[in-house]
Amino acid sequence: MSTLTLKPKAVPAPRLGRALDPRGNSLNLIRLVLALAVLFAHSWHIVGAGNGPTFKGENLGGWAVAGFFGISGYLITASRFSNRIGPYLVHRVARIFPAFIVCLVVMAFVFAPIAYLVQRGNLAGFMSTATTPLNSVFANLSLRIVSYDIAGTPAGVPYPGAWNGSLWTLYFEFMCYLLVAFLGFLPIVKKTPWPVIAAFGLSVVLWANIGMLKPYMQSNLDFELAARLIPYFLGGAVVQVLSSRLGIHRVAGPVAVVIAAALILWVPGFGGQLAAPFIAYGLLWISTWLPQPALVAKNDISYGAYIYAFPVQQLLAVFGAYHWGVWWFTIAATVCTVPLAAASWLFIERPVMRRARKSV
C-alpha cells in the first residue's frame, strides 16, 4: 500500500488527456475509503455474520485491495523509473516497515495483554504462552505473516486466533516493489512500454491457468496469492508506462470504468485481473474530480487505517462488541481506528519518510 507523492517535474504533455497533477488529486481520500472498505468487509467475519457483500466471487475487501494494488502499481513504477535502485529501495522500506513493526509491537504488548487479561483475569503466563508476544513480533518481521495469534488470544470471539487479517497483503505488495525494481534494471523498459505490458499479460495468463499450475506448485498458497494480486499491481504499472501518451481524459475515464465492469462481469475466473489497467485508470480519473478535504490531502492515514483496523476490531470483539451487529460495530471500529492511524502517520510514517528522503 504505497502513499508516494510524486514530485512535480517538467514532462511532455500526453497526447491525449492531461498528466495527473501530483498535488491536485484525491488519491489520499480514495486510499482511505479503500482501507475503510476493508474494515467494513472484515466486520462481517469478526461479528460472525458471514462473508458480507460479494461481487463475482470476491468480497468488498478483496476488491478494495485490488484498487490499492492498482494505485500502488502506478505510483511505485513512477518512483522506480525516476530513481536509482538505492534511493528507490530506501524509500520503499521506509514506507512499509517502520509502521508495520510498530503495529506488531502494539498488538503484542498492548492489544494482546488486554485480551489475555479479559480472558483469564490475570497476566500469569502471558510472556511464555505459545505463541509468545516476542516470538509473534520476530516471526512476522519479514512481512510474511506466519503467526496470527498471540498467547492464545484473541479467544472467545466469532473469529478467534487472529489479531490481524490484513497484514498478509503487505508481503505481496513488497514482492511487487521488488519486481518493479528488477524491471527498472532493463534498459528497454524505459524506452518502450511493451515489456511492462507483456509482463502484465503474462501475469493474467498465469492467473487464468492457476488451476492447472497448482499441482506443479504443490498447491503453494503464497504462489496462488501472488498470482492473484500481481496483475492488479502491474495493471497500474501499465497505466504509468502509457502515461506519456495517455493522460487522464474526461471521456477515457468513464469508458475505463465501463470496460472494467464488463470484463469483471463477463470474463469468468480472471476478469478482474484482466480489467486491472482499467480499474487503476478509473480510480486515477476519479481522483481528478472527487473533492478531498485539505486535512486528508496533507495527512495520508490510509496505511495506518489499513494495518490497525483488524486488531481494533478484534479488541472490540473481545469486549463483546460483536453483539452490536455489523453496522454499529463498523462505526465503532472506524472511530477507534482513525486516531491510531493518525498517530501512525504523524509519529512514525511521515517522520521516517522525511528522514529517508534526506538520507539519499
MARZA-335459 format. One record per residue (C-alpha): residue number from 1; residue in three letters; x, y, z. Coordinates in nm, 2 decimals. Example, Ala and Ser with C-alpha at 12.3 -4.5 7.8 and 13.67 -1.06 7.14 Angstrom:
2
+-----+---------+--------+--------+--------+
! num ! residuo !      x !      y !      z !
+-----+---------+--------+--------+--------+
!   1 !     ALA !   1.23 !  -0.45 !   0.78 !
!   2 !     SER !   1.37 !  -0.11 !   0.71 !
+-----+---------+--------+--------+--------+
//
This chain:
360
+-----+---------+--------+--------+--------+
! num ! residuo !      x !      y !      z !
+-----+---------+--------+--------+--------+
!   1 !     MET !   0.00 !   0.00 !   0.00 !
!   2 !     SER !   0.20 !   0.30 !  -0.11 !
!   3 !     THR !   0.13 !   0.66 !  -0.03 !
!   4 !     LEU !   0.40 !   0.80 !  -0.25 !
!   5 !     THR !   0.37 !   1.17 !  -0.35 !
!   6 !     LEU !   0.51 !   1.23 !  -0.69 !
!   7 !     LYS !   0.75 !   1.53 !  -0.72 !
!   8 !     PRO !   0.64 !   1.78 !  -0.98 !
!   9 !     LYS !   0.88 !   1.80 !  -1.28 !
!  10 !     ALA !   0.88 !   1.92 !  -1.63 !
!  11 !     VAL !   0.74 !   1.64 !  -1.86 !
!  12 !     PRO !   0.59 !   1.65 !  -2.21 !
!  13 !     ALA !   0.21 !   1.67 !  -2.21 !
!  14 !     PRO !   0.05 !   1.34 !  -2.30 !
!  15 !     ARG !  -0.10 !   1.32 !  -2.65 !
!  16 !     LEU !  -0.45 !   1.25 !  -2.50 !
!  17 !     GLY !  -0.58 !   1.40 !  -2.18 !
!  18 !     ARG !  -0.38 !   1.56 !  -1.91 !
!  19 !     ALA !  -0.10 !   1.44 !  -1.68 !
!  20 !     LEU !  -0.22 !   1.35 !  -1.33 !
!  21 !     ASP !  -0.15 !   1.65 !  -1.11 !
!  22 !     PRO !   0.06 !   1.52 !  -0.82 !
!  23 !     ARG !  -0.10 !   1.77 !  -0.58 !
!  24 !     GLY !  -0.43 !   1.82 !  -0.75 !
!  25 !     ASN !  -0.58 !   1.47 !  -0.69 !
!  26 !     SER !  -0.77 !   1.30 !  -0.42 !
!  27 !     LEU !  -0.57 !   0.97 !  -0.40 !
!  28 !     ASN !  -0.53 !   1.01 !  -0.03 !
!  29 !     LEU !  -0.90 !   1.01 !   0.02 !
!  30 !     ILE !  -0.96 !   0.72 !  -0.22 !
!  31 !     ARG !  -0.70 !   0.51 !  -0.04 !
!  32 !     LEU !  -0.86 !   0.59 !   0.29 !
!  33 !     VAL !  -1.20 !   0.49 !   0.15 !
!  34 !     LEU !  -1.05 !   0.16 !   0.03 !
!  35 !     ALA !  -0.90 !   0.10 !   0.37 !
!  36 !     LEU !  -1.23 !   0.16 !   0.54 !
!  37 !     ALA !  -1.40 !  -0.07 !   0.29 !
!  38 !     VAL !  -1.16 !  -0.34 !   0.40 !
!  39 !     LEU !  -1.26 !  -0.27 !   0.76 !
!  40 !     PHE !  -1.62 !  -0.30 !   0.67 !
!  41 !     ALA !  -1.57 !  -0.62 !   0.49 !
!  42 !     HIS !  -1.38 !  -0.77 !   0.78 !
!  43 !     SER !  -1.66 !  -0.66 !   1.02 !
!  44 !     TRP !  -1.88 !  -0.94 !   0.87 !
!  45 !     HIS !  -1.63 !  -1.20 !   0.96 !
!  46 !     ILE !  -1.54 !  -1.06 !   1.30 !
!  47 !     VAL !  -1.90 !  -1.04 !   1.42 !
!  48 !     GLY !  -1.97 !  -1.39 !   1.28 !
!  49 !     ALA !  -2.21 !  -1.27 !   1.00 !
!  50 !     GLY !  -2.05 !  -1.45 !   0.71 !
!  51 !     ASN !  -1.86 !  -1.30 !   0.41 !
!  52 !     GLY !  -2.06 !  -0.99 !   0.36 !
!  53 !     PRO !  -2.13 !  -0.83 !   0.02 !
!  54 !     THR !  -1.96 !  -1.01 !  -0.27 !
!  55 !     PHE !  -1.93 !  -0.94 !  -0.64 !
!  56 !     LYS !  -1.83 !  -1.21 !  -0.88 !
!  57 !     GLY !  -1.69 !  -1.43 !  -0.61 !
!  58 !     GLU !  -1.48 !  -1.16 !  -0.43 !
!  59 !     ASN !  -1.60 !  -0.97 !  -0.13 !
!  60 !     LEU !  -1.57 !  -0.59 !  -0.08 !
!  61 !     GLY !  -1.24 !  -0.62 !   0.09 !
!  62 !     GLY !  -1.08 !  -0.81 !  -0.19 !
!  63 !     TRP !  -1.19 !  -0.55 !  -0.45 !
!  64 !     ALA !  -1.06 !  -0.28 !  -0.22 !
!  65 !     VAL !  -0.72 !  -0.45 !  -0.21 !
!  66 !     ALA !  -0.73 !  -0.47 !  -0.59 !
!  67 !     GLY !  -0.78 !  -0.10 !  -0.60 !
!  68 !     PHE !  -0.49 !  -0.05 !  -0.36 !
!  69 !     PHE !  -0.26 !  -0.26 !  -0.57 !
!  70 !     GLY !  -0.36 !  -0.07 !  -0.89 !
!  71 !     ILE !  -0.29 !   0.27 !  -0.75 !
!  72 !     SER !   0.04 !   0.14 !  -0.59 !
!  73 !     GLY !   0.15 !   0.00 !  -0.93 !
!  74 !     TYR !   0.10 !   0.33 !  -1.09 !
!  75 !     LEU !   0.29 !   0.53 !  -0.83 !
!  76 !     ILE !   0.57 !   0.29 !  -0.75 !
!  77 !     THR !   0.65 !   0.23 !  -1.12 !
!  78 !     ALA !   0.69 !   0.61 !  -1.15 !
!  79 !     SER !   0.92 !   0.61 !  -0.84 !
!  80 !     ARG !   1.14 !   0.33 !  -0.98 !
!  81 !     PHE !   1.18 !   0.48 !  -1.32 !
!  82 !     SER !   1.28 !   0.82 !  -1.18 !
!  83 !     ASN !   1.52 !   0.69 !  -0.91 !
!  84 !     ARG !   1.83 !   0.49 !  -0.88 !
!  85 !     ILE !   1.79 !   0.15 !  -0.72 !
!  86 !     GLY !   1.94 !   0.26 !  -0.38 !
!  87 !     PRO !   1.70 !   0.56 !  -0.31 !
!  88 !     TYR !   1.41 !   0.36 !  -0.45 !
!  89 !     LEU !   1.46 !   0.07 !  -0.21 !
!  90 !     VAL !   1.53 !   0.30 !   0.09 !
!  91 !     HIS !   1.20 !   0.48 !   0.02 !
!  92 !     ARG !   1.01 !   0.16 !  -0.01 !
!  93 !     VAL !   1.15 !   0.01 !   0.31 !
!  94 !     ALA !   1.09 !   0.34 !   0.49 !
!  95 !     ARG !   0.73 !   0.35 !   0.38 !
!  96 !     ILE !   0.63 !  -0.01 !   0.47 !
!  97 !     PHE !   0.85 !  -0.14 !   0.75 !
!  98 !     PRO !   0.86 !   0.11 !   1.04 !
!  99 !     ALA !   0.49 !   0.15 !   1.08 !
! 100 !     PHE !   0.44 !  -0.23 !   1.03 !
! 101 !     ILE !   0.69 !  -0.32 !   1.30 !
! 102 !     VAL !   0.53 !  -0.07 !   1.54 !
! 103 !     CYS !   0.19 !  -0.23 !   1.47 !
! 104 !     LEU !   0.34 !  -0.57 !   1.55 !
! 105 !     VAL !   0.47 !  -0.44 !   1.88 !
! 106 !     VAL !   0.14 !  -0.27 !   1.97 !
! 107 !     MET !  -0.06 !  -0.58 !   1.90 !
! 108 !     ALA !   0.19 !  -0.80 !   2.11 !
! 109 !     PHE !   0.23 !  -0.57 !   2.41 !
! 110 !     VAL !  -0.09 !  -0.36 !   2.42 !
! 111 !     PHE !  -0.38 !  -0.54 !   2.25 !
! 112 !     ALA !  -0.29 !  -0.90 !   2.34 !
! 113 !     PRO !  -0.23 !  -0.83 !   2.71 !
! 114 !     ILE !  -0.57 !  -0.66 !   2.74 !
! 115 !     ALA !  -0.74 !  -0.96 !   2.57 !
! 116 !     TYR !  -0.54 !  -1.20 !   2.78 !
! 117 !     LEU !  -0.64 !  -1.02 !   3.10 !
! 118 !     VAL !  -1.01 !  -1.02 !   2.99 !
! 119 !     GLN !  -0.99 !  -1.39 !   2.91 !
! 120 !     ARG !  -0.80 !  -1.51 !   3.22 !
! 121 !     GLY !  -0.84 !  -1.24 !   3.48 !
! 122 !     ASN !  -0.46 !  -1.20 !   3.52 !
! 123 !     LEU !  -0.14 !  -1.19 !   3.31 !
! 124 !     ALA !   0.02 !  -1.51 !   3.46 !
! 125 !     GLY !   0.20 !  -1.69 !   3.18 !
! 126 !     PHE !   0.14 !  -1.43 !   2.92 !
! 127 !     MET !   0.50 !  -1.39 !   2.82 !
! 128 !     SER !   0.56 !  -1.77 !   2.79 !
! 129 !     THR !   0.23 !  -1.90 !   2.65 !
! 130 !     ALA !   0.26 !  -2.00 !   2.28 !
! 131 !     THR !   0.26 !  -1.80 !   2.06 !
! 132 !     THR !   0.47 !  -1.58 !   2.29 !
! 133 !     PRO !   0.45 !  -1.20 !   2.23 !
! 134 !     LEU !   0.82 !  -1.17 !   2.15 !
! 135 !     ASN !   0.81 !  -1.45 !   1.90 !
! 136 !     SER !   0.49 !  -1.32 !   1.74 !
! 137 !     VAL !   0.69 !  -1.00 !   1.66 !
! 138 !     PHE !   1.00 !  -1.17 !   1.54 !
! 139 !     ALA !   0.82 !  -1.44 !   1.34 !
! 140 !     ASN !   0.64 !  -1.18 !   1.13 !
! 141 !     LEU !   0.92 !  -0.92 !   1.08 !
! 142 !     SER !   0.98 !  -1.03 !   0.72 !
! 143 !     LEU !   0.62 !  -0.92 !   0.62 !
! 144 !     ARG !   0.53 !  -1.28 !   0.56 !
! 145 !     ILE !   0.27 !  -1.34 !   0.83 !
! 146 !     VAL !   0.32 !  -1.68 !   0.99 !
! 147 !     SER !   0.18 !  -1.61 !   1.34 !
! 148 !     TYR !  -0.16 !  -1.47 !   1.38 !
! 149 !     ASP !  -0.25 !  -1.53 !   1.74 !
! 150 !     ILE !  -0.06 !  -1.40 !   2.05 !
! 151 !     ALA !  -0.05 !  -1.61 !   2.37 !
! 152 !     GLY !  -0.37 !  -1.78 !   2.27 !
! 153 !     THR !  -0.55 !  -1.45 !   2.21 !
! 154 !     PRO !  -0.80 !  -1.35 !   2.08 !
! 155 !     ALA !  -1.03 !  -1.62 !   2.20 !
! 156 !     GLY !  -1.40 !  -1.65 !   2.28 !
! 157 !     VAL !  -1.49 !  -1.44 !   1.98 !
! 158 !     PRO !  -1.65 !  -1.53 !   1.65 !
! 159 !     TYR !  -1.32 !  -1.51 !   1.46 !
! 160 !     PRO !  -1.06 !  -1.65 !   1.71 !
! 161 !     GLY !  -0.69 !  -1.69 !   1.68 !
! 162 !     ALA !  -0.60 !  -1.40 !   1.45 !
! 163 !     TRP !  -0.51 !  -1.04 !   1.56 !
! 164 !     ASN !  -0.46 !  -0.91 !   1.21 !
! 165 !     GLY !  -0.61 !  -1.05 !   0.89 !
! 166 !     SER !  -0.49 !  -0.76 !   0.68 !
! 167 !     LEU !  -0.11 !  -0.76 !   0.71 !
! 168 !     TRP !  -0.06 !  -1.06 !   0.48 !
! 169 !     THR !  -0.11 !  -0.85 !   0.17 !
! 170 !     LEU !   0.20 !  -0.64 !   0.26 !
! 171 !     TYR !   0.43 !  -0.93 !   0.18 !
! 172 !     PHE !   0.29 !  -0.94 !  -0.18 !
! 173 !     GLU !   0.29 !  -0.56 !  -0.21 !
! 174 !     PHE !   0.67 !  -0.56 !  -0.13 !
! 175 !     MET !   0.71 !  -0.85 !  -0.37 !
! 176 !     CYS !   0.57 !  -0.62 !  -0.64 !
! 177 !     TYR !   0.81 !  -0.35 !  -0.54 !
! 178 !     LEU !   1.10 !  -0.59 !  -0.60 !
! 179 !     LEU !   0.95 !  -0.70 !  -0.93 !
! 180 !     VAL !   0.94 !  -0.33 !  -1.05 !
! 181 !     ALA !   1.29 !  -0.28 !  -0.91 !
! 182 !     PHE !   1.41 !  -0.57 !  -1.13 !
! 183 !     LEU !   1.23 !  -0.43 !  -1.44 !
! 184 !     GLY !   1.40 !  -0.10 !  -1.38 !
! 185 !     PHE !   1.74 !  -0.26 !  -1.45 !
! 186 !     LEU !   1.63 !  -0.34 !  -1.80 !
! 187 !     PRO !   1.72 !  -0.05 !  -2.04 !
! 188 !     ILE !   1.44 !  -0.15 !  -2.28 !
! 189 !     VAL !   1.18 !  -0.10 !  -2.02 !
! 190 !     LYS !   1.24 !   0.28 !  -2.00 !
! 191 !     LYS !   1.24 !   0.30 !  -2.38 !
! 192 !     THR !   0.91 !   0.13 !  -2.46 !
! 193 !     PRO !   0.60 !   0.03 !  -2.26 !
! 194 !     TRP !   0.58 !  -0.31 !  -2.43 !
! 195 !     PRO !   0.79 !  -0.50 !  -2.17 !
! 196 !     VAL !   0.56 !  -0.39 !  -1.88 !
! 197 !     ILE !   0.25 !  -0.46 !  -2.09 !
! 198 !     ALA !   0.39 !  -0.80 !  -2.17 !
! 199 !     ALA !   0.46 !  -0.87 !  -1.80 !
! 200 !     PHE !   0.10 !  -0.77 !  -1.72 !
! 201 !     GLY !  -0.03 !  -1.00 !  -1.99 !
! 202 !     LEU !   0.18 !  -1.29 !  -1.87 !
! 203 !     SER !   0.06 !  -1.23 !  -1.51 !
! 204 !     VAL !  -0.30 !  -1.25 !  -1.63 !
! 205 !     VAL !  -0.23 !  -1.57 !  -1.83 !
! 206 !     LEU !  -0.07 !  -1.72 !  -1.52 !
! 207 !     TRP !  -0.38 !  -1.64 !  -1.30 !
! 208 !     ALA !  -0.61 !  -1.77 !  -1.57 !
! 209 !     ASN !  -0.44 !  -2.10 !  -1.56 !
! 210 !     ILE !  -0.38 !  -2.12 !  -1.19 !
! 211 !     GLY !  -0.58 !  -2.44 !  -1.15 !
! 212 !     MET !  -0.36 !  -2.62 !  -1.40 !
! 213 !     LEU !  -0.04 !  -2.49 !  -1.23 !
! 214 !     LYS !  -0.13 !  -2.55 !  -0.87 !
! 215 !     PRO !  -0.04 !  -2.93 !  -0.87 !
! 216 !     TYR !   0.31 !  -2.84 !  -1.00 !
! 217 !     MET !   0.35 !  -2.59 !  -0.72 !
! 218 !     GLN !   0.22 !  -2.84 !  -0.46 !
! 219 !     SER !  -0.08 !  -2.60 !  -0.41 !
! 220 !     ASN !   0.15 !  -2.34 !  -0.26 !
! 221 !     LEU !  -0.07 !  -2.07 !  -0.11 !
! 222 !     ASP !   0.19 !  -1.80 !  -0.15 !
! 223 !     PHE !   0.22 !  -1.87 !  -0.52 !
! 224 !     GLU !  -0.16 !  -1.86 !  -0.56 !
! 225 !     LEU !  -0.20 !  -1.53 !  -0.37 !
! 226 !     ALA !   0.09 !  -1.37 !  -0.56 !
! 227 !     ALA !  -0.06 !  -1.48 !  -0.89 !
! 228 !     ARG !  -0.39 !  -1.33 !  -0.79 !
! 229 !     LEU !  -0.26 !  -0.99 !  -0.67 !
! 230 !     ILE !   0.04 !  -0.92 !  -0.90 !
! 231 !     PRO !  -0.18 !  -0.85 !  -1.21 !
! 232 !     TYR !  -0.35 !  -0.57 !  -1.02 !
! 233 !     PHE !  -0.02 !  -0.40 !  -0.95 !
! 234 !     LEU !   0.11 !  -0.45 !  -1.30 !
! 235 !     GLY !  -0.22 !  -0.31 !  -1.43 !
! 236 !     GLY !  -0.13 !   0.02 !  -1.25 !
! 237 !     ALA !   0.22 !  -0.01 !  -1.39 !
! 238 !     VAL !   0.08 !  -0.04 !  -1.74 !
! 239 !     VAL !  -0.11 !   0.29 !  -1.69 !
! 240 !     GLN !   0.21 !   0.45 !  -1.57 !
! 241 !     VAL !   0.42 !   0.35 !  -1.87 !
! 242 !     LEU !   0.15 !   0.47 !  -2.10 !
! 243 !     SER !   0.10 !   0.80 !  -1.92 !
! 244 !     SER !   0.33 !   0.99 !  -2.15 !
! 245 !     ARG !   0.09 !   0.90 !  -2.43 !
! 246 !     LEU !  -0.24 !   0.87 !  -2.25 !
! 247 !     GLY !  -0.31 !   1.11 !  -1.97 !
! 248 !     ILE !  -0.63 !   1.14 !  -1.76 !
! 249 !     HIS !  -0.91 !   1.22 !  -2.00 !
! 250 !     ARG !  -1.27 !   1.31 !  -1.91 !
! 251 !     VAL !  -1.40 !   1.06 !  -2.17 !
! 252 !     ALA !  -1.15 !   0.79 !  -2.13 !
! 253 !     GLY !  -1.20 !   0.78 !  -1.75 !
! 254 !     PRO !  -1.57 !   0.67 !  -1.75 !
! 255 !     VAL !  -1.50 !   0.44 !  -2.05 !
! 256 !     ALA !  -1.23 !   0.27 !  -1.85 !
! 257 !     VAL !  -1.48 !   0.21 !  -1.56 !
! 258 !     VAL !  -1.74 !   0.06 !  -1.80 !
! 259 !     ILE !  -1.48 !  -0.17 !  -1.96 !
! 260 !     ALA !  -1.35 !  -0.28 !  -1.62 !
! 261 !     ALA !  -1.71 !  -0.36 !  -1.51 !
! 262 !     ALA !  -1.78 !  -0.55 !  -1.84 !
! 263 !     LEU !  -1.46 !  -0.76 !  -1.81 !
! 264 !     ILE !  -1.53 !  -0.84 !  -1.44 !
! 265 !     LEU !  -1.89 !  -0.94 !  -1.53 !
! 266 !     TRP !  -1.84 !  -1.13 !  -1.84 !
! 267 !     VAL !  -1.49 !  -1.29 !  -1.81 !
! 268 !     PRO !  -1.52 !  -1.57 !  -1.56 !
! 269 !     GLY !  -1.23 !  -1.65 !  -1.33 !
! 270 !     PHE !  -0.98 !  -1.38 !  -1.44 !
! 271 !     GLY !  -1.20 !  -1.09 !  -1.54 !
! 272 !     GLY !  -1.08 !  -0.87 !  -1.25 !
! 273 !     GLN !  -0.71 !  -0.93 !  -1.33 !
! 274 !     LEU !  -0.77 !  -0.86 !  -1.70 !
! 275 !     ALA !  -0.95 !  -0.54 !  -1.60 !
! 276 !     ALA !  -0.67 !  -0.42 !  -1.38 !
! 277 !     PRO !  -0.54 !  -0.14 !  -1.60 !
! 278 !     PHE !  -0.89 !  -0.01 !  -1.64 !
! 279 !     ILE !  -0.96 !  -0.03 !  -1.27 !
! 280 !     ALA !  -0.64 !   0.17 !  -1.20 !
! 281 !     TYR !  -0.72 !   0.43 !  -1.47 !
! 282 !     GLY !  -1.07 !   0.46 !  -1.34 !
! 283 !     LEU !  -0.95 !   0.53 !  -0.99 !
! 284 !     LEU !  -0.70 !   0.79 !  -1.11 !
! 285 !     TRP !  -0.97 !   0.96 !  -1.32 !
! 286 !     ILE !  -1.20 !   0.97 !  -1.01 !
! 287 !     SER !  -0.91 !   1.13 !  -0.82 !
! 288 !     THR !  -0.91 !   1.43 !  -1.06 !
! 289 !     TRP !  -1.27 !   1.54 !  -0.98 !
! 290 !     LEU !  -1.35 !   1.39 !  -0.64 !
! 291 !     PRO !  -1.32 !   1.67 !  -0.37 !
! 292 !     GLN !  -1.07 !   1.59 !  -0.10 !
! 293 !     PRO !  -1.06 !   1.77 !   0.24 !
! 294 !     ALA !  -0.74 !   1.97 !   0.30 !
! 295 !     LEU !  -0.67 !   1.77 !   0.61 !
! 296 !     VAL !  -0.68 !   1.44 !   0.42 !
! 297 !     ALA !  -0.47 !   1.59 !   0.14 !
! 298 !     LYS !  -0.19 !   1.68 !   0.39 !
! 299 !     ASN !  -0.22 !   1.37 !   0.60 !
! 300 !     ASP !  -0.23 !   1.02 !   0.44 !
! 301 !     ILE !  -0.36 !   0.80 !   0.72 !
! 302 !     SER !  -0.48 !   0.52 !   0.48 !
! 303 !     TYR !  -0.19 !   0.29 !   0.56 !
! 304 !     GLY !  -0.24 !   0.33 !   0.93 !
! 305 !     ALA !  -0.61 !   0.26 !   0.89 !
! 306 !     TYR !  -0.53 !  -0.05 !   0.70 !
! 307 !     ILE !  -0.29 !  -0.20 !   0.94 !
! 308 !     TYR !  -0.47 !  -0.11 !   1.27 !
! 309 !     ALA !  -0.84 !  -0.17 !   1.17 !
! 310 !     PHE !  -0.84 !  -0.55 !   1.22 !
! 311 !     PRO !  -0.67 !  -0.56 !   1.56 !
! 312 !     VAL !  -0.90 !  -0.28 !   1.68 !
! 313 !     GLN !  -1.20 !  -0.48 !   1.56 !
! 314 !     GLN !  -1.08 !  -0.79 !   1.74 !
! 315 !     LEU !  -1.02 !  -0.60 !   2.06 !
! 316 !     LEU !  -1.37 !  -0.46 !   2.04 !
! 317 !     ALA !  -1.50 !  -0.82 !   1.98 !
! 318 !     VAL !  -1.31 !  -0.93 !   2.29 !
! 319 !     PHE !  -1.52 !  -0.69 !   2.49 !
! 320 !     GLY !  -1.84 !  -0.82 !   2.33 !
! 321 !     ALA !  -1.90 !  -0.55 !   2.07 !
! 322 !     TYR !  -1.97 !  -0.81 !   1.80 !
! 323 !     HIS !  -2.32 !  -0.84 !   1.96 !
! 324 !     TRP !  -2.39 !  -0.49 !   1.82 !
! 325 !     GLY !  -2.42 !  -0.61 !   1.47 !
! 326 !     VAL !  -2.22 !  -0.53 !   1.16 !
! 327 !     TRP !  -2.32 !  -0.16 !   1.11 !
! 328 !     TRP !  -2.28 !  -0.04 !   1.47 !
! 329 !     PHE !  -1.97 !  -0.25 !   1.51 !
! 330 !     THR !  -1.82 !  -0.10 !   1.19 !
! 331 !     ILE !  -1.89 !   0.26 !   1.31 !
! 332 !     ALA !  -1.73 !   0.19 !   1.65 !
! 333 !     ALA !  -1.43 !   0.03 !   1.48 !
! 334 !     THR !  -1.38 !   0.32 !   1.25 !
! 335 !     VAL !  -1.40 !   0.57 !   1.53 !
! 336 !     CYS !  -1.14 !   0.38 !   1.73 !
! 337 !     THR !  -0.91 !   0.31 !   1.43 !
! 338 !     VAL !  -0.88 !   0.66 !   1.29 !
! 339 !     PRO !  -0.68 !   0.80 !   1.60 !
! 340 !     LEU !  -0.44 !   0.51 !   1.58 !
! 341 !     ALA !  -0.40 !   0.57 !   1.20 !
! 342 !     ALA !  -0.34 !   0.94 !   1.26 !
! 343 !     ALA !  -0.08 !   0.86 !   1.53 !
! 344 !     SER !   0.10 !   0.62 !   1.30 !
! 345 !     TRP !   0.11 !   0.88 !   1.03 !
! 346 !     LEU !   0.22 !   1.17 !   1.25 !
! 347 !     PHE !   0.47 !   1.00 !   1.47 !
! 348 !     ILE !   0.61 !   0.71 !   1.26 !
! 349 !     GLU !   0.53 !   0.72 !   0.88 !
! 350 !     ARG !   0.58 !   1.09 !   0.80 !
! 351 !     PRO !   0.90 !   1.14 !   1.01 !
! 352 !     VAL !   1.06 !   0.83 !   0.88 !
! 353 !     MET !   0.98 !   0.91 !   0.52 !
! 354 !     ARG !   1.12 !   1.27 !   0.56 !
! 355 !     ARG !   1.44 !   1.12 !   0.71 !
! 356 !     ALA !   1.46 !   0.87 !   0.42 !
! 357 !     ARG !   1.43 !   1.15 !   0.16 !
! 358 !     LYS !   1.71 !   1.35 !   0.33 !
! 359 !     SER !   1.94 !   1.05 !   0.36 !
! 360 !     VAL !   1.96 !   0.96 !  -0.02 !
+-----+---------+--------+--------+--------+
//
